[in-house]
Amino acid sequence: MAATPRQQAAVITGAASGIGRALAQALAAQGYALALADIDAEALETARAALAHNGASVVAVPTDICDARQIAHLCDESFRQLGRVDLLFNNAGVLATGRCWELPPEVFDHVMRVNLWSVLHALRCFVPRMAAQGSGHIVNVASMAGLAVGPWLAPYTLSKQAVVALSEGLALELQAAGLPLGVSVVCPGPVATGIAAGLDQGGPQEVLQMNGALRGGIAAGMTPDAVARCILDGVRAGRFWILPHEQAAHAALARAQGIAAGSAPSFAFPD
Ligand SMILES: NC(=O)c1ccc[n+]([C@@H]2O[C@H](COP(=O)([O-])OP(=O)(O)OC[C@H]3O[C@@H](n4cnc5c(N)ncnc54)[C@H](O)[C@@H]3O)[C@@H](O)[C@H]2O)c1
């Protein structure tokens, strides 16, 4: 179904599952027209069909966000089919664990391409066009790992710390350029999605323990619907930092205090 002339519109990457799909449902309920992107074309079509069935204006654009040309295509299709883009959610992401000196460079490369470079590709395409339409808001989904550093998560942590830094720089640069766009960065703790499903079954004992802890924490985490509500409330309030879990603020503070005190990093698995 096509967007109606004055309908607000949103683009969401990683919209086939988890937080992205919950954002799509919440935004559709608020009357937004949507462009949904995901590498999993089949799951994306399922998500699109379910929303369309409930009367939403929604298009699916299968996209591998590692590929800058596919993101340019997503941007073109979004503006062509929705007419405008009020909200851009750079949400798709992947997780990998292992000892940083043992993980193959290809793993770092893939995680950085999905979690970080894709955000830069999207900014290059969307910022000029959203600025030209006179308003808009960009939401980058980072993680609590973007604020605090834990072990055996190096590719993920590098990518999410970089997304946080990129978002801070983006907000400052938009302001300096006088461009009418808002920015938020989301730093959730555990959310009950399938993101940990593909973690390795083999490897050193401490990494297996970490994978088990991650799977357990994520399974018991906040629901994607609750996180989506928190994100949309934050965007509506114009907040830059959106921290759905209180523990993320505590972790950021503890890290900053450790740095100021000159303390070395420390970690213990919870009992
Ligand atoms: N689940 C958590 O505990 C948690 C915590 C903090 C941050 N996050 C972040 O939230 C975001 C959403 O994750 P989620 O938990 O909903 O996970 P998810 O696995 O349910 O959803 C991620 C989606 O991204 C898609 N995707 C992966 N690679 C892609 C690619 N190359 N191109 C396009 N799409 C691709 C997947 O197909 C999937 O549909 C991620 O950025 C993640 O890092 C999640």
The ligand as an SDF file (V2000), in Angstrom:
LIG
                    3D

 44 48  0  0  0  0  0  0  0  0999 V2000
   19.3280   -8.2780   21.6980 N   0  0  0  0  0  0  0  0  0  0  0  0
   20.1320   -7.6290   22.5360 C   0  0  0  0  0  0  0  0  0  0  0  0
   20.3640   -8.0670   23.6840 O   0  0  0  0  0  0  0  0  0  0  0  0
   20.7800   -6.3440   22.1050 C   0  0  0  0  0  0  0  0  0  0  0  0
   21.4360   -5.5690   23.0840 C   0  0  0  0  0  0  0  0  0  0  0  0
   22.0440   -4.3710   22.7060 C   0  0  0  0  0  0  0  0  0  0  0  0
   22.0010   -3.9690   21.3970 C   0  0  0  0  0  0  0  0  0  0  0  0
   21.3700   -4.7190   20.4600 N   0  0  0  0  0  0  0  0  0  0  0  0
   21.3830   -4.2450   19.0760 C   0  0  0  0  0  0  0  0  0  0  0  0
   20.0730   -4.1650   18.5950 O   0  0  0  0  0  0  0  0  0  0  0  0
   20.0870   -4.2600   17.1620 C   0  0  0  0  0  0  0  0  0  0  0  0
   19.0130   -5.2400   16.7170 C   0  0  0  0  0  0  0  0  0  0  0  0
   19.3840   -6.5210   17.1770 O   0  0  0  0  0  0  0  0  0  0  0  0
   18.3160   -7.6160   17.6930 P   0  0  0  0  0  0  0  0  0  0  0  0
   18.6760   -7.9400   19.0830 O   0  0  0  0  0  0  0  0  0  0  0  0
   16.9530   -7.1980   17.3490 O   0  0  0  0  0  0  0  0  0  0  0  0
   18.8090   -8.8750   16.8340 O   0  0  0  0  0  0  0  0  0  0  0  0
   18.0860   -9.7640   15.7300 P   0  0  0  0  0  0  0  0  0  0  0  0
   19.1030  -10.7940   15.3490 O   0  0  0  0  0  0  0  0  0  0  0  0
   16.7460  -10.1970   16.2040 O   0  0  0  0  0  0  0  0  0  0  0  0
   17.8580   -8.7310   14.5380 O   0  0  0  0  0  0  0  0  0  0  0  0
   18.9110   -8.2630   13.7350 C   0  0  0  0  0  0  0  0  0  0  0  0
   18.4200   -8.2190   12.2980 C   0  0  0  0  0  0  0  0  0  0  0  0
   19.4940   -7.6970   11.4960 O   0  0  0  0  0  0  0  0  0  0  0  0
   19.4980   -8.4300   10.2810 C   0  0  0  0  0  0  0  0  0  0  0  0
   20.8210   -8.3610    9.6420 N   0  0  0  0  0  0  0  0  0  0  0  0
   21.9550   -8.9880   10.0290 C   0  0  0  0  0  0  0  0  0  0  0  0
   22.9260   -8.7430    9.1180 N   0  0  0  0  0  0  0  0  0  0  0  0
   22.3990   -7.9270    8.1590 C   0  0  0  0  0  0  0  0  0  0  0  0
   22.8890   -7.3600    6.9630 C   0  0  0  0  0  0  0  0  0  0  0  0
   24.1530   -7.5630    6.5540 N   0  0  0  0  0  0  0  0  0  0  0  0
   22.0650   -6.5730    6.2230 N   0  0  0  0  0  0  0  0  0  0  0  0
   20.7760   -6.3640    6.6200 C   0  0  0  0  0  0  0  0  0  0  0  0
   20.2550   -6.9100    7.7290 N   0  0  0  0  0  0  0  0  0  0  0  0
   21.0540   -7.6870    8.5010 C   0  0  0  0  0  0  0  0  0  0  0  0
   19.1390   -9.8610   10.6910 C   0  0  0  0  0  0  0  0  0  0  0  0
   18.6770  -10.6220    9.5770 O   0  0  0  0  0  0  0  0  0  0  0  0
   18.0690   -9.6130   11.7460 C   0  0  0  0  0  0  0  0  0  0  0  0
   16.7610   -9.6040   11.1850 O   0  0  0  0  0  0  0  0  0  0  0  0
   21.5150   -4.6760   16.7930 C   0  0  0  0  0  0  0  0  0  0  0  0
   22.2410   -3.5670   16.3410 O   0  0  0  0  0  0  0  0  0  0  0  0
   22.0790   -5.1710   18.1120 C   0  0  0  0  0  0  0  0  0  0  0  0
   23.4920   -5.0720   18.1780 O   0  0  0  0  0  0  0  0  0  0  0  0
   20.7510   -5.9020   20.7840 C   0  0  0  0  0  0  0  0  0  0  0  0
  1  2  1  0
  2  3  2  0
  2  4  1  0
  4  5  1  0
  4 44  2  0
  5  6  2  0
  6  7  1  0
  7  8  2  0
  8  9  1  0
  8 44  1  0
  9 10  1  0
  9 42  1  0
 10 11  1  0
 11 12  1  0
 11 40  1  0
 12 13  1  0
 13 14  1  0
 14 15  2  0
 14 16  1  0
 14 17  1  0
 17 18  1  0
 18 19  2  0
 18 20  1  0
 18 21  1  0
 21 22  1  0
 22 23  1  0
 23 24  1  0
 23 38  1  0
 24 25  1  0
 25 26  1  0
 25 36  1  0
 26 27  1  0
 26 35  1  0
 27 28  2  0
 28 29  1  0
 29 30  1  0
 29 35  2  0
 30 31  1  0
 30 32  2  0
 32 33  1  0
 33 34  2  0
 34 35  1  0
 36 37  1  0
 36 38  1  0
 38 39  1  0
 40 41  1  0
 40 42  1  0
 42 43  1  0
M  CHG  2   8   1  16  -1
M  END
$$$$
